């Protein structure tokens, strides 16, 4: 018996619950791109990497707020119900997770854009630099 089938798959009901819930925590580059292109995305996109990385390359519509600098004061210009979508370098980086923890601890709705800047590049979407 191989490792794929050694542990049985979840029931269809459990799988539906799990995968549906997963989308409440994350989104992907394609969906973010499409939402931004609509002109009314309904969220604020935050690049949570350091200044050097942001200056070198970032999503054009993204605001720069490093995860280490997220605070109640920095978020005060935004209504409490503002959804934040955060990204970092990519799958090898946990900066977006750190940002999501800080935002949610401050009572703010948040999703992670899976893939980060690497995923954005892989989709061949436009990037900006300073």
N, C-alpha and C positions, 0 to 999 in steps of 0.2 A: 504494500500500500504506500502510495507517495504522499508527500507532505501537503499537497493541495487538497486531497480528499480525506486525509487522516482525521482532521477536525471537520465535522459536518457543517454545512452552511446553515446560516440562521434561517428561521422560518420566513416565509414571504412577508408575514405581518411584521416581524421584528426588523427585517431588512428595509421595508417601507418606512417604518418609524425612524430607523437610524439614518438612512440616506436623506430623508426629508429634513430631519433635524440638522444634518450636516450643512445644508444650504442656508440655515439661519446663522451660521458662523462664518461662512466663506462665500466668495464669489470668484470668478475667474477673469482673466485679462480680456477675453472676448466680450463678456457681458459688460465690463467696465467701459471698454472702448465704445460699444454700441450706445450705452447710456450717455456717455460724454458727448458723442456725436449727435444725440437727440437735442442737445441744448438745454434739457431739463433733467439732469441725472438724478436729482433727489438725494444727493450725498455730497460730502466734502472728501476729496481724495487727498490723503496725506502720505508723503514720502517721509518715512521715519528713519532714514539712514543719516549718516554724518554729512556735514557740509561739503567736504571734498567730493564724496560720491554723488551728492545731489548736483553740485556745480558741473561735474563732468558729464552727467547724463541723468535725465529724469523725464517723467511723463509731462507733457506740456501744461496740462491743467492742474497738476499736483502742487499743493502747497508744501513747503518744507517745515516739518516740525519733528526733529529727532526724538526718538522714544524717550531719551533721558530728560528731555525738556517738557514733556507733557505734564501739565499742571492745571489746577482749577483756574488759575489766573489766565493762563494761555488760552483756555477754552471759553473764557467768559464772553467773547464777542458772539458766540454761537448759541442759538436757542437750545434748551436742554434736550429736545427731541431730535436734534441734528444727527443724522447717521454719518459716521465716519468710516471710510474704507481706507485701510492702511496697507502699505506694501514696503518691503525692504529689498535686499539684493536678489533673493530667490529661495529655492528649496533648501539651500545649505545655510540659510540665515534665519535666526529666530527673533530678529528685531521687530517684525510685524507682530509676533506673539507677545513680546514684551509691551509693545504699544497697545495691543488689544487688552491686555491685563490692566494697564494703567487707565485706559479710557473706561473700561467697564467698572473698575473700582471707583471711578468718579461719577458713576451713574449714567454714562453716555453709551448710546447704541453704537455698535462697531461690528464690522466684518473685515476679514483679511482677504486681500486679493492674492489668491494662490499663484505661485509662479514668480511673483515679484517682478523686478525689472528684467530679469532673465526671461521670464515667460513673455513679457511685453515685447522684448527683442525677438524672441522665437516666432511671435505672430507677425513680425515685421511692421509693427505700428510705429508711428513717428515718435521721436524722442527730441528733447530740447537740451541745451547746455547753456551755461553762463560764461 
